[in-house]
């Protein structure tokens, strides 16, 4: 069954305390290759049947209205994965 | 600055109560194009300088050891995004 992946990240200008915590842990582990860490959500919507344009539009709608909070988050990707 | 995206999802055989809750909400909204919803995490690791093989190996190591819990989660993707 095809799957639509929706990626949601916190808005860039917002503080990301979880991301900062992970970044701090990495530097305490002596890993300094990474300047920052940001953490978001990844949704897999499994589709019944084919991914038509109508289904894709519905996924976009859901991504904006249900899967993300537009005040603090951005939908950064919507992708069909077979 | 280049970014390495790490995608982590709950293991397929595990229950995903959050995903079920979203799927339930969608069907109550009359949206039935989606058979199931699963929710995972998306990490953006911003890289200082170039993404060398060594940096990519480090990202794989971190993905397995720090960013995911191998008992209940799988790392399903590691991708360099410019």
Backbone of each chain as nested JSON, in Angstrom:
{
  "chains": [
    {"id": "A", "residues": [
      {"number": 1, "name": "UNK", "atoms": {"N": [0.837, -1.196, 0.0], "CA": [0.0, 0.0, 0.0], "C": [0.885, 1.264, 0.0]}},
      {"number": 2, "name": "UNK", "atoms": {"N": [0.545, 2.229, -0.873], "CA": [1.363, 3.447, -0.905], "C": [1.212, 4.241, 0.397]}},
      {"number": 3, "name": "UNK", "atoms": {"N": [2.235, 4.983, 0.703], "CA": [2.247, 5.798, 1.931], "C": [2.623, 7.231, 1.589]}},
      {"number": 4, "name": "UNK", "atoms": {"N": [1.936, 8.179, 2.242], "CA": [2.298, 9.59, 2.091], "C": [3.023, 10.009, 3.369]}},
      {"number": 5, "name": "UNK", "atoms": {"N": [4.234, 10.511, 3.223], "CA": [5.012, 10.951, 4.382], "C": [4.893, 12.462, 4.506]}},
      {"number": 6, "name": "UNK", "atoms": {"N": [4.503, 12.902, 5.689], "CA": [4.377, 14.342, 5.971], "C": [5.42, 14.698, 7.046]}},
      {"number": 7, "name": "UNK", "atoms": {"N": [6.271, 15.655, 6.725], "CA": [7.297, 16.097, 7.681], "C": [6.945, 17.464, 8.248]}},
      {"number": 8, "name": "UNK", "atoms": {"N": [6.952, 17.547, 9.566], "CA": [6.589, 18.793, 10.26], "C": [7.741, 19.188, 11.181]}},
      {"number": 9, "name": "UNK", "atoms": {"N": [8.19, 20.436, 11.083], "CA": [9.287, 20.911, 11.947], "C": [8.848, 22.15, 12.714]}},
      {"number": 10, "name": "UNK", "atoms": {"N": [9.453, 22.395, 13.877], "CA": [9.165, 23.652, 14.57], "C": [9.633, 24.826, 13.712]}},
      {"number": 11, "name": "UNK", "atoms": {"N": [8.942, 25.949, 13.773], "CA": [9.351, 27.119, 12.988], "C": [10.793, 27.49, 13.352]}},
      {"number": 12, "name": "UNK", "atoms": {"N": [11.544, 27.922, 12.341], "CA": [12.982, 28.139, 12.512], "C": [13.278, 29.153, 13.611]}},
      {"number": 13, "name": "UNK", "atoms": {"N": [12.405, 30.156, 13.727], "CA": [12.708, 31.234, 14.685], "C": [12.383, 30.849, 16.125]}},
      {"number": 14, "name": "UNK", "atoms": {"N": [11.761, 29.68, 16.307], "CA": [11.386, 29.283, 17.669], "C": [12.523, 28.538, 18.369]}},
      {"number": 15, "name": "UNK", "atoms": {"N": [12.594, 28.677, 19.67], "CA": [13.532, 27.882, 20.466], "C": [13.135, 26.405, 20.365]}},
      {"number": 16, "name": "UNK", "atoms": {"N": [14.099, 25.508, 20.35], "CA": [13.805, 24.074, 20.287], "C": [14.548, 23.416, 21.461]}},
      {"number": 17, "name": "UNK", "atoms": {"N": [13.953, 23.468, 22.652], "CA": [14.66, 22.969, 23.84], "C": [15.078, 21.512, 23.721]}},
      {"number": 18, "name": "UNK", "atoms": {"N": [14.235, 20.693, 23.092], "CA": [14.616, 19.268, 22.938], "C": [15.859, 19.161, 22.045]}},
      {"number": 19, "name": "UNK", "atoms": {"N": [15.836, 19.915, 20.967], "CA": [16.972, 19.889, 20.058], "C": [18.241, 20.357, 20.762]}},
      {"number": 20, "name": "UNK", "atoms": {"N": [18.073, 21.401, 21.585], "CA": [19.254, 21.924, 22.317], "C": [19.787, 20.868, 23.287]}},
      {"number": 21, "name": "UNK", "atoms": {"N": [18.863, 20.125, 23.901], "CA": [19.283, 19.087, 24.863], "C": [20.098, 18.012, 24.148]}},
      {"number": 22, "name": "UNK", "atoms": {"N": [19.646, 17.612, 22.967], "CA": [20.381, 16.577, 22.217], "C": [21.741, 17.132, 21.782]}},
      {"number": 23, "name": "UNK", "atoms": {"N": [21.738, 18.387, 21.319], "CA": [23.006, 18.988, 20.883], "C": [23.99, 19.051, 22.054]}},
      {"number": 24, "name": "UNK", "atoms": {"N": [23.474, 19.368, 23.231], "CA": [24.334, 19.417, 24.421], "C": [24.898, 18.05, 24.739]}},
      {"number": 25, "name": "UNK", "atoms": {"N": [24.043, 17.029, 24.624], "CA": [24.504, 15.659, 24.907], "C": [25.602, 15.257, 23.926]}},
      {"number": 26, "name": "UNK", "atoms": {"N": [25.43, 15.607, 22.665], "CA": [26.435, 15.25, 21.657], "C": [27.767, 15.919, 21.982]}},
      {"number": 27, "name": "UNK", "atoms": {"N": [27.724, 17.192, 22.379], "CA": [29.022, 17.849, 22.634], "C": [29.66, 17.284, 23.899]}},
      {"number": 28, "name": "UNK", "atoms": {"N": [28.854, 16.897, 24.871], "CA": [29.434, 16.255, 26.077], "C": [30.058, 14.896, 25.718]}},
      {"number": 29, "name": "UNK", "atoms": {"N": [29.545, 14.293, 24.635], "CA": [30.107, 13.007, 24.199], "C": [31.344, 13.219, 23.319]}},
      {"number": 30, "name": "UNK", "atoms": {"N": [31.703, 14.528, 23.159], "CA": [32.896, 14.831, 22.366], "C": [32.608, 14.866, 20.876]}},
      {"number": 31, "name": "UNK", "atoms": {"N": [31.328, 14.896, 20.504], "CA": [30.964, 14.921, 19.075], "C": [30.671, 16.378, 18.709]}},
      {"number": 32, "name": "UNK", "atoms": {"N": [31.543, 16.946, 17.871], "CA": [31.37, 18.386, 17.606], "C": [31.157, 18.681, 16.122]}},
      {"number": 33, "name": "UNK", "atoms": {"N": [30.798, 17.661, 15.353], "CA": [30.602, 17.867, 13.91], "C": [29.301, 18.617, 13.616]}},
      {"number": 34, "name": "UNK", "atoms": {"N": [28.424, 18.692, 14.613], "CA": [27.091, 19.241, 14.355], "C": [26.871, 20.555, 15.101]}},
      {"number": 35, "name": "UNK", "atoms": {"N": [26.44, 21.545, 14.36], "CA": [26.281, 22.894, 14.89], "C": [24.999, 23.009, 15.706]}},
      {"number": 36, "name": "UNK", "atoms": {"N": [23.933, 22.353, 15.232], "CA": [22.658, 22.388, 15.979], "C": [21.827, 21.164, 15.626]}},
      {"number": 37, "name": "UNK", "atoms": {"N": [20.858, 20.866, 16.482], "CA": [19.936, 19.749, 16.271], "C": [18.52, 20.282, 16.42]}},
      {"number": 38, "name": "UNK", "atoms": {"N": [17.653, 19.987, 15.456], "CA": [16.239, 20.36, 15.602], "C": [15.412, 19.085, 15.444]}},
      {"number": 39, "name": "UNK", "atoms": {"N": [14.339, 19.023, 16.213], "CA": [13.53, 17.802, 16.234], "C": [12.094, 18.121, 15.828]}},
      {"number": 40, "name": "UNK", "atoms": {"N": [11.575, 17.347, 14.867], "CA": [10.194, 17.534, 14.425], "C": [9.494, 16.193, 14.374]}},
      {"number": 41, "name": "UNK", "atoms": {"N": [8.383, 16.17, 13.615], "CA": [7.584, 14.939, 13.549], "C": [7.497, 14.428, 12.115]}},
      {"number": 42, "name": "UNK", "atoms": {"N": [7.4, 13.112, 12.021], "CA": [7.281, 12.471, 10.707], "C": [6.025, 11.598, 10.732]}},
      {"number": 43, "name": "UNK", "atoms": {"N": [5.077, 11.921, 9.841], "CA": [3.815, 11.159, 9.793], "C": [3.826, 10.266, 8.562]}},
      {"number": 44, "name": "UNK", "atoms": {"N": [3.415, 9.018, 8.756], "CA": [3.217, 8.12, 7.618], "C": [1.724, 7.845, 7.494]}},
      {"number": 45, "name": "UNK", "atoms": {"N": [1.127, 8.328, 6.401], "CA": [-0.306, 8.102, 6.157], "C": [-0.411, 6.986, 5.122]}},
      {"number": 46, "name": "UNK", "atoms": {"N": [-0.869, 5.811, 5.546], "CA": [-0.976, 4.706, 4.583], "C": [-2.278, 4.867, 3.815]}},
      {"number": 47, "name": "UNK", "atoms": {"N": [-2.172, 4.78, 2.475], "CA": [-3.31, 5.106, 1.62], "C": [-4.024, 3.833, 1.177]}},
      {"number": 48, "name": "UNK", "atoms": {"N": [-5.357, 3.851, 1.288], "CA": [-6.183, 2.745, 0.758], "C": [-6.265, 2.949, -0.749]}},
      {"number": 49, "name": "UNK", "atoms": {"N": [-5.719, 2.031, -1.518], "CA": [-5.836, 2.151, -2.965], "C": [-4.797, 3.103, -3.518]}},
      {"number": 50, "name": "UNK", "atoms": {"N": [-5.137, 3.775, -4.611], "CA": [-4.164, 4.614, -5.329], "C": [-4.039, 6.015, -4.72]}},
      {"number": 51, "name": "UNK", "atoms": {"N": [-2.865, 6.626, -4.952], "CA": [-2.677, 8.024, -4.521], "C": [-3.102, 8.924, -5.683]}},
      {"number": 52, "name": "UNK", "atoms": {"N": [-4.346, 9.332, -5.68], "CA": [-4.849, 10.236, -6.73], "C": [-4.553, 11.673, -6.334]}},
      {"number": 53, "name": "UNK", "atoms": {"N": [-4.785, 12.614, -7.263], "CA": [-4.588, 14.034, -6.927], "C": [-5.491, 14.433, -5.766]}},
      {"number": 54, "name": "UNK", "atoms": {"N": [-6.689, 13.876, -5.769], "CA": [-7.65, 14.224, -4.701], "C": [-7.105, 13.765, -3.343]}},
      {"number": 55, "name": "UNK", "atoms": {"N": [-6.508, 12.573, -3.315], "CA": [-5.965, 12.047, -2.05], "C": [-4.786, 12.919, -1.612]}},
      {"number": 56, "name": "UNK", "atoms": {"N": [-3.958, 13.325, -2.582], "CA": [-2.803, 14.161, -2.259], "C": [-3.251, 15.521, -1.714]}},
      {"number": 57, "name": "UNK", "atoms": {"N": [-4.291, 16.064, -2.337], "CA": [-4.837, 17.339, -1.832], "C": [-5.349, 17.183, -0.403]}},
      {"number": 58, "name": "UNK", "atoms": {"N": [-6.005, 16.051, -0.18], "CA": [-6.533, 15.799, 1.165], "C": [-5.369, 15.694, 2.171]}},
      {"number": 59, "name": "UNK", "atoms": {"N": [-4.302, 15.064, 1.753], "CA": [-3.134, 14.926, 2.64], "C": [-2.553, 16.307, 2.958]}},
      {"number": 60, "name": "UNK", "atoms": {"N": [-2.493, 17.171, 1.943], "CA": [-1.991, 18.545, 2.177], "C": [-2.876, 19.277, 3.178]}},
      {"number": 61, "name": "UNK", "atoms": {"N": [-4.19, 19.094, 2.979], "CA": [-5.158, 19.754, 3.871], "C": [-4.979, 19.272, 5.315]}},
      {"number": 62, "name": "UNK", "atoms": {"N": [-4.882, 17.958, 5.442], "CA": [-4.713, 17.36, 6.783], "C": [-3.396, 17.816, 7.406]}},
      {"number": 63, "name": "UNK", "atoms": {"N": [-2.361, 17.87, 6.577], "CA": [-1.04, 18.274, 7.093], "C": [-1.127, 19.672, 7.712]}},
      {"number": 64, "name": "UNK", "atoms": {"N": [-1.854, 20.538, 7.029], "CA": [-1.951, 21.927, 7.512], "C": [-2.9, 22.055, 8.701]}},
      {"number": 65, "name": "UNK", "atoms": {"N": [-4.026, 21.315, 8.648], "CA": [-5.078, 21.529, 9.658], "C": [-4.979, 20.63, 10.884]}},
      {"number": 66, "name": "UNK", "atoms": {"N": [-4.494, 19.382, 10.658], "CA": [-4.559, 18.391, 11.757], "C": [-3.155, 18.031, 12.266]}},
      {"number": 67, "name": "UNK", "atoms": {"N": [-2.227, 17.826, 11.326], "CA": [-0.931, 17.254, 11.725], "C": [0.063, 18.321, 12.187]}},
      {"number": 68, "name": "UNK", "atoms": {"N": [-0.259, 19.588, 11.963], "CA": [0.687, 20.624, 12.4], "C": [-0.084, 21.784, 13.02]}},
      {"number": 69, "name": "UNK", "atoms": {"N": [0.635, 22.516, 13.852], "CA": [0.066, 23.721, 14.463], "C": [0.741, 24.902, 13.783]}},
      {"number": 70, "name": "UNK", "atoms": {"N": [0.007, 25.577, 12.932], "CA": [0.617, 26.597, 12.049], "C": [1.221, 27.764, 12.824]}},
      {"number": 71, "name": "UNK", "atoms": {"N": [0.877, 27.885, 14.108], "CA": [1.466, 28.978, 14.901], "C": [2.931, 28.667, 15.209]}},
      {"number": 72, "name": "UNK", "atoms": {"N": [3.246, 27.415, 15.462], "CA": [4.61, 27.085, 15.912], "C": [5.337, 26.107, 15.006]}},
      {"number": 73, "name": "UNK", "atoms": {"N": [4.627, 25.573, 13.992], "CA": [5.257, 24.548, 13.153], "C": [5.068, 24.854, 11.669]}},
      {"number": 74, "name": "UNK", "atoms": {"N": [5.97, 24.287, 10.857], "CA": [5.844, 24.35, 9.404], "C": [5.784, 22.928, 8.847]}},
      {"number": 75, "name": "UNK", "atoms": {"N": [4.938, 22.743, 7.822], "CA": [4.984, 21.467, 7.092], "C": [6.134, 21.593, 6.093]}},
      {"number": 76, "name": "UNK", "atoms": {"N": [7.181, 20.819, 6.253], "CA": [8.37, 20.998, 5.417], "C": [8.463, 19.978, 4.287]}},
      {"number": 77, "name": "UNK", "atoms": {"N": [7.548, 19.019, 4.287], "CA": [7.608, 18.053, 3.179], "C": [6.397, 17.145, 3.153]}},
      {"number": 78, "name": "UNK", "atoms": {"N": [5.91, 16.887, 1.931], "CA": [4.841, 15.902, 1.731], "C": [5.282, 15.058, 0.55]}},
      {"number": 79, "name": "UNK", "atoms": {"N": [5.448, 13.759, 0.762], "CA": [6.056, 12.915, -0.262], "C": [5.338, 11.569, -0.341]}},
      {"number": 80, "name": "UNK", "atoms": {"N": [5.126, 11.091, -1.57], "CA": [4.515, 9.768, -1.723], "C": [5.63, 8.728, -1.752]}},
      {"number": 81, "name": "UNK", "atoms": {"N": [5.489, 7.72, -0.91], "CA": [6.495, 6.653, -0.844], "C": [5.771, 5.34, -1.15]}},
      {"number": 82, "name": "UNK", "atoms": {"N": [6.243, 4.659, -2.187], "CA": [5.533, 3.406, -2.568], "C": [5.69, 2.327, -1.515]}}
    ]},
    {"id": "B", "residues": [
      {"number": 1, "name": "UNK", "atoms": {"N": [24.485, 26.103, 5.381], "CA": [25.136, 24.957, 6.023], "C": [24.358, 23.679, 5.708]}},
      {"number": 2, "name": "UNK", "atoms": {"N": [25.103, 22.628, 5.312], "CA": [24.396, 21.381, 4.998], "C": [23.747, 20.785, 6.247]}},
      {"number": 3, "name": "UNK", "atoms": {"N": [22.701, 20.032, 6.015], "CA": [21.953, 19.401, 7.113], "C": [21.782, 17.91, 6.826]}},
      {"number": 4, "name": "UNK", "atoms": {"N": [21.938, 17.104, 7.855], "CA": [21.656, 15.67, 7.733], "C": [20.324, 15.402, 8.424]}},
      {"number": 5, "name": "UNK", "atoms": {"N": [19.383, 14.837, 7.67], "CA": [18.061, 14.53, 8.228], "C": [18.03, 13.058, 8.623]}},
      {"number": 6, "name": "UNK", "atoms": {"N": [17.643, 12.8, 9.857], "CA": [17.516, 11.429, 10.358], "C": [16.04, 11.183, 10.682]}},
      {"number": 7, "name": "UNK", "atoms": {"N": [15.48, 10.156, 10.063], "CA": [14.076, 9.811, 10.314], "C": [13.989, 8.556, 11.179]}},
      {"number": 8, "name": "UNK", "atoms": {"N": [13.223, 8.65, 12.24], "CA": [13.061, 7.536, 13.182], "C": [11.572, 7.224, 13.325]}},
      {"number": 9, "name": "UNK", "atoms": {"N": [11.216, 5.951, 13.169], "CA": [9.802, 5.549, 13.297], "C": [9.67, 4.441, 14.333]}},
      {"number": 10, "name": "UNK", "atoms": {"N": [8.494, 4.342, 14.979], "CA": [8.278, 3.2, 15.88], "C": [8.325, 1.897, 15.082]}},
      {"number": 11, "name": "UNK", "atoms": {"N": [8.823, 0.829, 15.682], "CA": [8.872, -0.455, 14.979], "C": [7.465, -0.837, 14.511]}},
      {"number": 12, "name": "UNK", "atoms": {"N": [7.413, -1.438, 13.318], "CA": [6.127, -1.698, 12.664], "C": [5.213, -2.562, 13.532]}},
      {"number": 13, "name": "UNK", "atoms": {"N": [5.83, -3.503, 14.251], "CA": [4.971, -4.439, 14.997], "C": [4.437, -3.834, 16.309]}},
      {"number": 14, "name": "UNK", "atoms": {"N": [4.886, -2.632, 16.634], "CA": [4.44, -2.036, 17.904], "C": [3.147, -1.25, 17.711]}},
      {"number": 15, "name": "UNK", "atoms": {"N": [2.339, -1.189, 18.737], "CA": [1.139, -0.34, 18.723], "C": [1.581, 1.115, 18.661]}},
      {"number": 16, "name": "UNK", "atoms": {"N": [0.834, 1.953, 17.971], "CA": [1.18, 3.38, 17.886], "C": [-0.06, 4.164, 18.319]}},
      {"number": 17, "name": "UNK", "atoms": {"N": [-0.263, 4.303, 19.644], "CA": [-1.502, 4.926, 20.131], "C": [-1.727, 6.336, 19.584]}},
      {"number": 18, "name": "UNK", "atoms": {"N": [-0.636, 7.096, 19.44], "CA": [-0.802, 8.463, 18.909], "C": [-1.31, 8.403, 17.466]}},
      {"number": 19, "name": "UNK", "atoms": {"N": [-0.691, 7.505, 16.716], "CA": [-1.115, 7.354, 15.324], "C": [-2.572, 6.936, 15.231]}},
      {"number": 20, "name": "UNK", "atoms": {"N": [-2.953, 6.024, 16.125], "CA": [-4.37, 5.551, 16.124], "C": [-5.293, 6.712, 16.45]}},
      {"number": 21, "name": "UNK", "atoms": {"N": [-4.861, 7.565, 17.385], "CA": [-5.715, 8.701, 17.776], "C": [-5.924, 9.631, 16.579]}},
      {"number": 22, "name": "UNK", "atoms": {"N": [-4.861, 9.877, 15.827], "CA": [-4.988, 10.761, 14.655], "C": [-5.885, 10.095, 13.602]}},
      {"number": 23, "name": "UNK", "atoms": {"N": [-5.669, 8.795, 13.392], "CA": [-6.492, 8.079, 12.401], "C": [-7.963, 8.137, 12.801]}},
      {"number": 24, "name": "UNK", "atoms": {"N": [-8.228, 8.0, 14.091], "CA": [-9.613, 8.085, 14.575], "C": [-10.208, 9.462, 14.318]}},
      {"number": 25, "name": "UNK", "atoms": {"N": [-9.396, 10.492, 14.563], "CA": [-9.883, 11.861, 14.34], "C": [-10.194, 12.076, 12.866]}},
      {"number": 26, "name": "UNK", "atoms": {"N": [-9.345, 11.568, 12.003], "CA": [-9.581, 11.735, 10.561], "C": [-10.892, 11.068, 10.15]}},
      {"number": 27, "name": "UNK", "atoms": {"N": [-11.115, 9.847, 10.657], "CA": [-12.359, 9.18, 10.223], "C": [-13.57, 9.894, 10.799]}},
      {"number": 28, "name": "UNK", "atoms": {"N": [-13.465, 10.438, 12.001], "CA": [-14.605, 11.227, 12.547], "C": [-14.844, 12.493, 11.724]}},
      {"number": 29, "name": "UNK", "atoms": {"N": [-13.78, 12.968, 11.052], "CA": [-13.934, 14.15, 10.197], "C": [-14.456, 13.754, 8.817]}},
      {"number": 30, "name": "UNK", "atoms": {"N": [-14.696, 12.425, 8.663], "CA": [-15.223, 11.946, 7.382], "C": [-14.146, 11.73, 6.341]}},
      {"number": 31, "name": "UNK", "atoms": {"N": [-12.881, 11.719, 6.774], "CA": [-11.76, 11.492, 5.84], "C": [-11.38, 10.018, 5.913]}},
      {"number": 32, "name": "UNK", "atoms": {"N": [-11.653, 9.28, 4.822], "CA": [-11.413, 7.833, 4.916], "C": [-10.407, 7.342, 3.882]}},
      {"number": 33, "name": "UNK", "atoms": {"N": [-9.62, 8.272, 3.315], "CA": [-8.658, 7.869, 2.281], "C": [-7.446, 7.147, 2.889]}},
      {"number": 34, "name": "UNK", "atoms": {"N": [-7.318, 7.251, 4.206], "CA": [-6.1, 6.724, 4.835], "C": [-6.4, 5.544, 5.755]}},
      {"number": 35, "name": "UNK", "atoms": {"N": [-5.657, 4.485, 5.534], "CA": [-5.891, 3.234, 6.248], "C": [-5.304, 3.303, 7.646]}},
      {"number": 36, "name": "UNK", "atoms": {"N": [-4.148, 3.946, 7.783], "CA": [-3.532, 4.057, 9.119], "C": [-2.593, 5.251, 9.134]}},
      {"number": 37, "name": "UNK", "atoms": {"N": [-2.275, 5.699, 10.343], "CA": [-1.355, 6.82, 10.537], "C": [-0.297, 6.367, 11.544]}},
      {"number": 38, "name": "UNK", "atoms": {"N": [0.971, 6.594, 11.213], "CA": [2.032, 6.294, 12.183], "C": [2.867, 7.558, 12.361]}},
      {"number": 39, "name": "UNK", "atoms": {"N": [3.302, 7.786, 13.596], "CA": [4.011, 9.024, 13.903], "C": [5.407, 8.707, 14.438]}},
      {"number": 40, "name": "UNK", "atoms": {"N": [6.411, 9.383, 13.826], "CA": [7.789, 9.192, 14.291], "C": [8.464, 10.535, 14.469]}},
      {"number": 41, "name": "UNK", "atoms": {"N": [9.793, 10.51, 14.486], "CA": [10.544, 11.752, 14.74], "C": [11.458, 12.061, 13.557]}},
      {"number": 42, "name": "UNK", "atoms": {"N": [11.633, 13.366, 13.352], "CA": [12.517, 13.823, 12.271], "C": [13.573, 14.745, 12.899]}},
      {"number": 43, "name": "UNK", "atoms": {"N": [14.84, 14.342, 12.744], "CA": [15.929, 15.135, 13.324], "C": [16.672, 15.85, 12.199]}},
      {"number": 44, "name": "UNK", "atoms": {"N": [16.958, 17.125, 12.428], "CA": [17.807, 17.863, 11.486], "C": [19.117, 18.173, 12.21]}},
      {"number": 45, "name": "UNK", "atoms": {"N": [20.206, 17.576, 11.733], "CA": [21.536, 17.821, 12.317], "C": [22.252, 18.782, 11.381]}},
      {"number": 46, "name": "UNK", "atoms": {"N": [22.446, 20.049, 11.833], "CA": [23.136, 20.991, 10.949], "C": [24.641, 20.778, 11.099]}},
      {"number": 47, "name": "UNK", "atoms": {"N": [25.303, 20.667, 9.942], "CA": [26.721, 20.287, 9.933], "C": [27.607, 21.52, 9.798]}},
      {"number": 48, "name": "UNK", "atoms": {"N": [28.634, 21.581, 10.673], "CA": [29.663, 22.634, 10.558], "C": [30.585, 22.249, 9.415]}},
      {"number": 49, "name": "UNK", "atoms": {"N": [30.639, 23.016, 8.358], "CA": [31.55, 22.683, 7.264], "C": [30.952, 21.621, 6.361]}},
      {"number": 50, "name": "UNK", "atoms": {"N": [31.838, 20.816, 5.769], "CA": [31.421, 19.852, 4.757], "C": [30.896, 18.545, 5.354]}},
      {"number": 51, "name": "UNK", "atoms": {"N": [30.047, 17.838, 4.576], "CA": [29.582, 16.519, 5.017], "C": [30.548, 15.473, 4.445]}},
      {"number": 52, "name": "UNK", "atoms": {"N": [31.568, 15.136, 5.218], "CA": [32.527, 14.124, 4.785], "C": [31.998, 12.731, 5.134]}},
      {"number": 53, "name": "UNK", "atoms": {"N": [32.662, 11.682, 4.639], "CA": [32.249, 10.312, 4.988], "C": [32.315, 10.123, 6.503]}},
      {"number": 54, "name": "UNK", "atoms": {"N": [33.31, 10.737, 7.112], "CA": [33.464, 10.582, 8.574], "C": [32.271, 11.2, 9.299]}},
      {"number": 55, "name": "UNK", "atoms": {"N": [31.832, 12.357, 8.814], "CA": [30.677, 13.028, 9.446], "C": [29.425, 12.178, 9.247]}},
      {"number": 56, "name": "UNK", "atoms": {"N": [29.283, 11.604, 8.062], "CA": [28.101, 10.77, 7.779], "C": [28.105, 9.518, 8.652]}},
      {"number": 57, "name": "UNK", "atoms": {"N": [29.288, 8.946, 8.83], "CA": [29.383, 7.768, 9.719], "C": [28.998, 8.146, 11.149]}},
      {"number": 58, "name": "UNK", "atoms": {"N": [29.449, 9.334, 11.548], "CA": [29.123, 9.79, 12.903], "C": [27.613, 9.983, 13.048]}},
      {"number": 59, "name": "UNK", "atoms": {"N": [26.996, 10.513, 11.994], "CA": [25.539, 10.713, 12.028], "C": [24.824, 9.362, 12.148]}},
      {"number": 60, "name": "UNK", "atoms": {"N": [25.329, 8.352, 11.429], "CA": [24.712, 7.008, 11.509], "C": [24.835, 6.457, 12.932]}},
      {"number": 61, "name": "UNK", "atoms": {"N": [26.03, 6.678, 13.503], "CA": [26.287, 6.182, 14.869], "C": [25.35, 6.861, 15.868]}},
      {"number": 62, "name": "UNK", "atoms": {"N": [25.245, 8.179, 15.723], "CA": [24.37, 8.95, 16.629], "C": [22.924, 8.536, 16.453]}},
      {"number": 63, "name": "UNK", "atoms": {"N": [22.529, 8.32, 15.195], "CA": [21.138, 7.922, 14.913], "C": [20.809, 6.63, 15.664]}},
      {"number": 64, "name": "UNK", "atoms": {"N": [21.752, 5.707, 15.633], "CA": [21.494, 4.403, 16.27], "C": [21.594, 4.491, 17.797]}},
      {"number": 65, "name": "UNK", "atoms": {"N": [22.561, 5.263, 18.288], "CA": [22.849, 5.234, 19.735], "C": [22.123, 6.296, 20.542]}},
      {"number": 66, "name": "UNK", "atoms": {"N": [21.905, 7.472, 19.922], "CA": [21.372, 8.601, 20.712], "C": [19.951, 8.972, 20.276]}},
      {"number": 67, "name": "UNK", "atoms": {"N": [19.727, 9.028, 18.954], "CA": [18.459, 9.586, 18.462], "C": [17.336, 8.549, 18.415]}},
      {"number": 68, "name": "UNK", "atoms": {"N": [17.661, 7.283, 18.581], "CA": [16.599, 6.274, 18.544], "C": [16.825, 5.236, 19.639]}},
      {"number": 69, "name": "UNK", "atoms": {"N": [15.723, 4.596, 20.026], "CA": [15.787, 3.511, 21.003], "C": [15.569, 2.224, 20.221]}},
      {"number": 70, "name": "UNK", "atoms": {"N": [16.644, 1.46, 20.048], "CA": [16.599, 0.32, 19.12], "C": [15.609, -0.758, 19.569]}},
      {"number": 71, "name": "UNK", "atoms": {"N": [15.142, -0.693, 20.808], "CA": [14.168, -1.689, 21.269], "C": [12.798, -1.412, 20.642]}},
      {"number": 72, "name": "UNK", "atoms": {"N": [12.442, -0.141, 20.501], "CA": [11.085, 0.194, 20.039], "C": [11.057, 1.014, 18.759]}},
      {"number": 73, "name": "UNK", "atoms": {"N": [12.24, 1.416, 18.272], "CA": [12.256, 2.28, 17.089], "C": [13.234, 1.768, 16.043]}},
      {"number": 74, "name": "UNK", "atoms": {"N": [12.99, 2.201, 14.789], "CA": [13.917, 1.93, 13.694], "C": [14.339, 3.26, 13.086]}},
      {"number": 75, "name": "UNK", "atoms": {"N": [15.625, 3.357, 12.718], "CA": [16.082, 4.505, 11.917], "C": [15.701, 4.184, 10.469]}},
      {"number": 76, "name": "UNK", "atoms": {"N": [14.777, 4.942, 9.9], "CA": [14.286, 4.574, 8.561], "C": [14.886, 5.436, 7.455]}},
      {"number": 77, "name": "UNK", "atoms": {"N": [15.664, 6.437, 7.843], "CA": [16.286, 7.245, 6.78], "C": [17.338, 8.185, 7.318]}},
      {"number": 78, "name": "UNK", "atoms": {"N": [18.444, 8.3, 6.564], "CA": [19.495, 9.279, 6.876], "C": [19.857, 9.933, 5.55]}},
      {"number": 79, "name": "UNK", "atoms": {"N": [19.62, 11.233, 5.447], "CA": [19.753, 11.891, 4.145], "C": [20.443, 13.246, 4.305]}},
      {"number": 80, "name": "UNK", "atoms": {"N": [21.357, 13.551, 3.366], "CA": [22.013, 14.872, 3.399], "C": [21.169, 15.839, 2.6]}},
      {"number": 81, "name": "UNK", "atoms": {"N": [20.842, 16.97, 3.219], "CA": [20.021, 17.985, 2.551], "C": [20.83, 19.27, 2.524]}},
      {"number": 82, "name": "UNK", "atoms": {"N": [21.075, 19.788, 1.346], "CA": [21.937, 20.982, 1.253], "C": [21.254, 22.205, 1.807]}}
    ]}
  ]
}
